[in-house]
Amino acid sequence: MRDFYKKPAARYWLSFIGKTIFYFAVLLILVYLYHYRSIQGDNFIYNEF
């Protein structure tokens, strides 16, 4: 099994899949935080100026 991880092609694909999952999770978190507060919720921060 260790020989599998030493192959350049396997390391490339594992790195690619890992980065894809990581960036997808970050994107989901950002979308969740963006939709956490709706537009009709509180006053917009710049309405006071």
GROMACS elastic network, one bead per residue, 0.5 to 0.9 nm:
[ bonds ]
;  ai    aj funct       b0    kb
    1     4     6  0.52527   500
    1     5     6  0.71050   500
    2     5     6  0.54109   500
    2     6     6  0.66510   500
    3     6     6  0.51384   500
    3     7     6  0.67795   500
    4     7     6  0.57153   500
    4    10     6  0.67108   500
    4    11     6  0.84667   500
    5     8     6  0.78186   500
    5     9     6  0.88708   500
    5    10     6  0.60342   500
    5    11     6  0.59308   500
    5    14     6  0.87318   500
    6     9     6  0.87260   500
    6    10     6  0.74185   500
    6    11     6  0.69042   500
    7    10     6  0.53765   500
    7    11     6  0.62749   500
    7    12     6  0.86508   500
    8    11     6  0.51310   500
    8    12     6  0.60633   500
    8    13     6  0.86943   500
    9    12     6  0.50708   500
    9    13     6  0.62785   500
    9    14     6  0.86006   500
   10    13     6  0.52439   500
   10    14     6  0.60415   500
   10    15     6  0.83986   500
   11    14     6  0.51620   500
   11    15     6  0.59450   500
   11    16     6  0.84170   500
   12    15     6  0.51801   500
   12    16     6  0.60555   500
   12    17     6  0.86444   500
   13    17     6  0.60415   500
   13    18     6  0.83738   500
   14    17     6  0.52055   500
   14    18     6  0.59791   500
   14    19     6  0.85102   500
   15    18     6  0.50833   500
   15    19     6  0.60544   500
   15    20     6  0.84525   500
   16    19     6  0.52765   500
   16    20     6  0.60837   500
   16    21     6  0.86774   500
   17    20     6  0.50412   500
   17    21     6  0.62004   500
   17    22     6  0.85703   500
   18    21     6  0.52733   500
   18    22     6  0.61717   500
   18    23     6  0.86874   500
   19    23     6  0.60495   500
   19    24     6  0.83941   500
   20    23     6  0.52952   500
   20    24     6  0.60247   500
   20    25     6  0.85422   500
   21    24     6  0.51152   500
   21    25     6  0.61456   500
   21    26     6  0.86796   500
   22    25     6  0.51744   500
   22    26     6  0.63105   500
   22    27     6  0.86855   500
   23    27     6  0.60980   500
   23    28     6  0.85778   500
   24    27     6  0.50147   500
   24    28     6  0.61765   500
   24    29     6  0.86487   500
   25    28     6  0.50608   500
   25    29     6  0.62079   500
   25    30     6  0.86515   500
   26    29     6  0.51022   500
   26    30     6  0.62204   500
   26    31     6  0.86673   500
   27    30     6  0.51189   500
   27    31     6  0.61889   500
   27    32     6  0.85432   500
   28    31     6  0.51268   500
   28    32     6  0.60718   500
   28    33     6  0.86051   500
   29    32     6  0.50245   500
   29    33     6  0.61491   500
   29    34     6  0.85458   500
   30    33     6  0.51097   500
   30    34     6  0.60717   500
   30    35     6  0.86303   500
   31    34     6  0.50197   500
   31    35     6  0.61866   500
   31    36     6  0.84135   500
   32    35     6  0.52412   500
   32    36     6  0.58720   500
   33    37     6  0.75950   500
   34    37     6  0.67640   500
   34    38     6  0.82675   500
   35    38     6  0.60245   500
   35    39     6  0.87179   500
   37    40     6  0.84186   500
   37    41     6  0.65170   500
   37    42     6  0.81043   500
   38    41     6  0.52210   500
   38    42     6  0.80344   500
   39    42     6  0.74550   500
   39    43     6  0.84296   500
   39    44     6  0.79148   500
   40    43     6  0.78381   500
   40    44     6  0.89045   500
   41    44     6  0.85978   500
   42    45     6  0.85940   500
   43    46     6  0.83774   500
   43    47     6  0.69949   500
   43    48     6  0.87960   500
   44    47     6  0.56224   500
   44    48     6  0.82396   500
   45    48     6  0.68040   500
   45    49     6  0.85118   500
   46    49     6  0.56413   500
